[in-house]
Every structure is written in structure tokens, then in C-alpha cells.
Amino acid sequence: MTETGTTPNLRELNKRRTREAISHAATRLFIEQGFDRTTIAEVAAAAGVAKMTVTNHFPRKEDLFFDLHEELAGRLAGTVAGRAPGESALAALRRDCLAGLDRHDARLGFADPAFARTVFDSPALAARLRELHEQGETALAEALAGAVHEIPVGFECRVAAALLAAVDRAVFAEVFRRTLAGEEHAAIAAAVRPSAARAYDRLEGTLGGFAVREA
């Protein structure tokens, strides 16, 4: 028997497995049939659960497909919050982006071509992806404001977040474009990495000393 708090209890483990089963079934159906043509009832039947179970786990249909939506929207803010002592927000985001490219991180747009095509073919999914990026920028502005003790979020932090998030969006868009074109992940990373590094370098004079974490 495990100690309390060291591992998820059985109820949480079953909940997580159910959520994963629903997400996997939904992704398969969306790719096979198209997102807009697939119903929640079909997802529920494929996952072997009730329709209400699906909506309890995923209130929004789009998030059945983007099961990493919380991680995608929170990545930039989380990176700033976890930056090392003496590290600026820019340096932390640059480091995280380049490392993500090296490991082909799905949060930077790396995906199976069929997955990418499903997003491209669905206005609803494309709109949800834009919304997640906007949420990420807002969360980043809040994280920057907390880092420089600017509460509520002011103009400077909103501008800084917009500039930093723009690099991230451009990286995601280029990775996604190349995925749709059928390029291999390793080739995509090799092509995009230098451009991403240069983009962050160009922001160094403006934001290199902004939101540096105290040692």
C-alpha cells in the first residue's frame, strides 16, 4: 500500500484513464470523419462511456482534440514563473523554446500530419487554437506583471507579453506549416531552430533586462 499523497488514489487513476480513453477515441474519430461531422454521442460510444461522462471531462468539444489545451495556454507563463535566479523572462522563454524544438514538443506544433490536417480543415479547431494562444499571451502578461510587481497588469507588461508571445506563435505556425507539408520532425526542428534563436536575439536589446529573477 502506498503512502498517502505519493501516488494518485484509485479514483483519480480511473478518472485519468477514462479521460485518456475519451480523448484517444475522439482524436481517432475526428481524424477519420472530420471534427465538424463527428458528434459527442459517437465519441461516447467509441470510448464506451455515457455522453454525459464525455461532457463532464471535456465541456468544450474542441478540447477533446486539444487535450493539451491547459499546457499549451499555460506554457509561457509557467516558463517565466520557473526561470532560474538571474535569468530574464526572455532568456527563460528562449531556452524553453529551443529545448522544445529539440524534443519535438507538441506544444510547439509538432504533430502527426493527419492531426495537423484535421485542425487545418476545421474552422472551429483553428479558432480554438488561436484562442489558446491568446490565453497564453494573457497569462504571460500576468506572470510578467507579478515578476516586476506591476499589479494590475500594466501597459509595459502587455507589450512585453505581446512581443514574446509573437515569437512563440511564429514558431508554432512554421512548425505546423511544415508538418502539413509532410516534413519529418527532425528536419522541421533543424529548419526552425535558427530562425527562432535569431528572433529572440533581436528582442535582447529591448527585453534582455526585463523581469530578471532576483538571485
C-alpha positions in Angstrom: 0.0 0.0 0.0 1.4 3.4 -1.0 1.7 6.3 1.4 -1.0 8.9 1.2 0.0 11.7 -1.3 2.8 9.8 -3.0 0.7 8.4 -5.9 -2.8 9.1 -7.2 -5.5 7.2 -5.5 -7.6 4.6 -7.4 -10.4 7.0 -8.0 -8.1 9.6 -9.6 -6.3 7.0 -11.6 -9.6 5.7 -13.0 -10.7 9.2 -13.8 -7.4 9.9 -15.7 -7.7 6.6 -17.6 -11.3 7.5 -18.6 -10.3 10.9 -19.7 -7.4 9.5 -21.8 -9.7 6.9 -23.4 -12.2 9.5 -24.3 -9.5 11.8 -25.8 -8.0 9.0 -27.8 -11.3 7.8 -29.2 -12.3 11.4 -30.1 -9.0 12.1 -31.8 -9.3 8.9 -33.9 -12.9 9.8 -35.0 -12.1 13.4 -35.7 -9.2 12.4 -37.9 -11.2 9.7 -39.7 -14.5 11.6 -40.1 -13.6 15.2 -39.6 -14.1 17.3 -36.5 -17.3 19.0 -37.5 -19.0 15.8 -38.7 -18.3 13.9 -35.5 -20.8 14.0 -32.7 -20.3 13.8 -29.0 -22.6 10.8 -28.9 -20.3 9.0 -31.4 -17.3 9.8 -29.2 -19.0 8.4 -26.2 -19.9 5.2 -28.0 -16.4 4.8 -29.2 -15.0 5.3 -25.7 -17.6 3.1 -24.1 -18.9 5.8 -21.8 -22.1 7.9 -21.4 -22.4 11.1 -23.3 -22.6 13.0 -20.0 -19.2 11.5 -19.0 -17.7 13.0 -22.1 -19.0 16.4 -21.4 -18.1 16.2 -17.7 -14.4 15.6 -18.7 -14.5 17.9 -21.7 -17.1 20.8 -21.6 -15.9 22.0 -25.0 -15.9 19.7 -28.0 -12.7 21.3 -29.3 -10.8 20.3 -26.2 -11.5 16.7 -26.9 -9.0 17.2 -29.7 -6.7 19.6 -28.0 -6.2 17.5 -24.8 -3.1 19.5 -24.0 -5.0 22.8 -24.1 -4.2 23.7 -20.5 -0.5 23.0 -21.0 -0.5 24.9 -24.3 -2.2 28.0 -22.8 0.0 27.9 -19.6 3.4 27.1 -21.0 4.8 30.7 -21.4 3.6 31.8 -18.0 4.9 28.6 -16.4 8.3 29.1 -18.0 8.6 32.6 -16.7 7.5 31.5 -13.2 10.1 28.8 -13.2 13.0 30.8 -14.5 16.3 30.5 -12.7 17.8 33.1 -10.4 19.5 35.8 -12.5 17.6 34.7 -15.6 15.3 37.1 -17.5 11.9 36.3 -18.9 13.3 36.5 -22.4 16.2 34.1 -21.6 13.9 31.6 -20.0 11.5 31.6 -22.9 14.3 31.4 -25.4 15.8 28.4 -23.6 12.4 26.7 -23.3 11.5 27.2 -26.9 14.8 25.9 -28.3 14.7 22.9 -26.0 11.1 22.3 -27.1 12.1 22.3 -30.7 14.9 19.8 -29.9 12.5 17.4 -28.3 9.7 18.0 -30.9 7.3 19.3 -28.3 3.6 19.1 -29.3 3.0 22.4 -27.6 5.2 24.0 -30.3 3.1 22.5 -33.1 4.8 19.1 -33.6 2.1 16.6 -34.5 1.1 13.8 -36.8 0.3 15.1 -40.2 -3.2 13.7 -40.0 -3.7 15.6 -36.7 -2.5 18.8 -38.3 -4.7 18.4 -41.3 -7.7 17.9 -39.1 -7.0 21.3 -37.5 -6.4 22.9 -40.8 -9.7 21.6 -42.2 -11.8 22.7 -39.3 -12.6 26.4 -38.7 -13.7 25.6 -35.2 -10.4 23.9 -34.3 -8.4 26.7 -35.9 -10.4 29.3 -33.9 -9.8 27.3 -30.7 -6.1 27.2 -31.4 -6.0 31.0 -31.8 -7.9 31.4 -28.6 -5.4 29.2 -26.7 -2.5 31.3 -28.0 -4.4 34.4 -26.9 -4.9 32.9 -23.5 -1.3 32.1 -23.3 -0.3 35.7 -24.0 -2.7 37.0 -21.4 -1.3 34.5 -18.8 2.2 35.6 -19.8 1.4 39.3 -19.2 0.1 38.4 -15.8 3.2 36.4 -15.0 5.5 39.3 -16.1 3.4 41.7 -14.0 3.9 39.5 -11.0 7.6 39.3 -11.7 8.1 43.1 -11.8 5.5 43.8 -9.1 3.1 45.6 -11.6 -0.3 44.9 -10.3 -2.7 45.2 -12.0 -1.1 44.3 -15.3 0.1 47.5 -17.0 1.0 48.6 -20.5 4.6 47.6 -20.3 3.9 44.0 -19.4 1.2 43.7 -22.0 3.6 44.9 -24.7 6.4 42.7 -23.5 4.0 39.7 -23.5 2.8 40.5 -27.0 6.4 40.6 -28.3 7.5 37.4 -26.6 4.3 35.5 -27.5 4.7 36.6 -31.1 7.9 34.6 -31.4 6.2 31.6 -29.9 3.2 31.9 -32.3 5.5 32.3 -35.3 7.4 29.1 -34.3 4.2 27.2 -33.8 2.9 28.4 -37.1 6.0 27.4 -39.0 6.3 24.0 -37.4 2.6 23.4 -38.2 3.0 24.6 -41.8 6.0 22.3 -42.3 4.1 19.4 -40.7 1.2 19.9 -43.1 3.8 19.8 -46.0 4.9 16.4 -44.8 8.3 17.2 -43.4 9.9 15.0 -40.8 10.1 16.3 -37.2 13.9 16.3 -37.2 14.0 18.3 -40.4 11.4 20.8 -39.1 13.4 21.4 -35.9 16.6 21.9 -37.8 15.0 24.4 -40.1 13.0 26.4 -37.5 15.6 26.5 -34.6 18.0 29.0 -36.1 15.1 31.4 -37.0 13.7 31.1 -33.5 17.1 31.9 -32.0 17.5 34.9 -34.2 14.0 36.2 -33.3 14.8 36.0 -29.6 18.2 37.6 -30.2 16.5 40.6 -31.9 14.4 41.2 -28.7 17.5 41.1 -26.5 18.1 44.8 -26.7 14.5 45.6 -25.7 13.7 42.9 -23.2 17.0 41.3 -22.2 17.0 43.0 -18.8 13.3 42.8 -18.2 11.8 40.6 -15.4 15.2 39.2 -14.3 14.6 36.9 -11.3 16.5 38.0 -8.2 19.3 35.7 -7.1 
